[in-house]
Amino acid sequence: MKIGIDKIGFYIPQYYVDMNKLAEARGVEPEKLTIGIGQEKMAIAPITQDPVTLAANAALQILDDESLEKIDFVMFGTESGIDQSKSAGVYVHQLLGLRPDARTIEMKQACYGATAAIQLAKGHIALNPESKVLVLASDIARYGLHTAGEVTQGAGAVALIISANPRIMALDDISAYLTKDIMDFWRPTYSDVAFVDGKFSNEQYLAFFGQVWKEYKEKSGLSIADFEAICYHLPYTKIGLKALRTILEEGSTDVQEKLKDNYHISTLYGRKVGNIYTASLYLSLLSLLDQKELEAGARIGLFSYGSGAVGEFFSGILQSNYRDFLKIDHHTNLFNNRTELSVSKYEMVFEESLPTDGSSVDVDTTNDPAPICLTGINEHMRQYTNKNK
Ligand code: HMG
């Protein structure tokens, strides 16, 4: 039985900051950010958007009567969750009106959470071929103003429906994965910004890629020539290119050119969004699928990396007419309708936060075009609205 990605939804908040202007404000050469890091714009979430609302808005795009009836498992991959106990998925389950007899959980392993969810979803579908699983990947990446990591922040979500007989991509059975206890990036429970050893995290990302790629080839008997494209977890777009370069020589000149071209296409969305942690790899995949017509039957490789660290290389095969099931116009509109924030306004938005002392606050959602918004907090309970209901 084929199991894989049946639908993909995506959401980004309405604001962004231009990396040239951020470079100027931070006293670095713009080319360091646009070429050295490989980012053009960074998505900024207003106070009315959090990982729950971003995920719910991404999922809204792909829900129809059939999926509402069949989704019986919701897995929410995030590392910027809003509660130490209650799953962010439970809020989304309610906001979307999913069926009550569904299982809902949150998955955490840095940027790897959504990949773990997809692999578990495969098992669930294998046992329950009629079911559909909603996998949510949503994060707001925060390192702090004036930090080295600041230029690799971002905000956004991807929602995937995993099912039997998928219409977009059937996942291969073979994958290679690796766990190592390292401190390259982490966020203690008392901090709302991440701690990172930037250079070490880059080294580990590349080392993990090398190991899982080697193991994947051994397990599958496949080689670089079997891939139409390889998509990467992209904390910033330059790093995936560095990883790709480590294996390019395994292929002919034609294979190298094809993989480099398709890599570039897979980074176009990420360049305009920044790091969205768990969702980042799936944004790379979406960027490629939305912007290039590839042949059905083509194999796409996927490298997932979550600091701390877990890495995985897996793959999938594009299905016939897969582009008919993508929401390309909607994604284009999301990018075209964003508003640029000046650096000083971005800093103000970044510093805004909800009270933590139990007091109640309402936030104004009138300027937020998202259907699903955070409306405030009351006695430590976040309040949400779905404007469509
Ligand atoms: P930095 O010290 O600001 O930058 O840190 P740099 O000095 O390393 O320069 C970056 C690049 O810009 C270099 O290129 C420079 O040469 C180049 P490279 O040598 O790497 O090819 N450069 C220029 N290029 C053109 N024109 C110029 C110019 N000047 C310099 N004028 C760093 C950069 C990414 C380390 C920092 O932003 C950071 O710590 N970011 C956060 C950590 C991160 O993203 N790590 C990635 C791997 S870990 C991961 O992916 C997991 C993660 O997503 C978390 C999770 O799993 O949950 C982060």
Residues whose N, C-alpha, C, O or C-beta is under 5 A from the ligand:
A	BS01	HMG	E29 E31 K32 I35 G36 I37 A110 C111 A148 G149 T152 F185 V196 G198 K199 S201 N202 Y205 P235 Y277 Y305 G306 S307
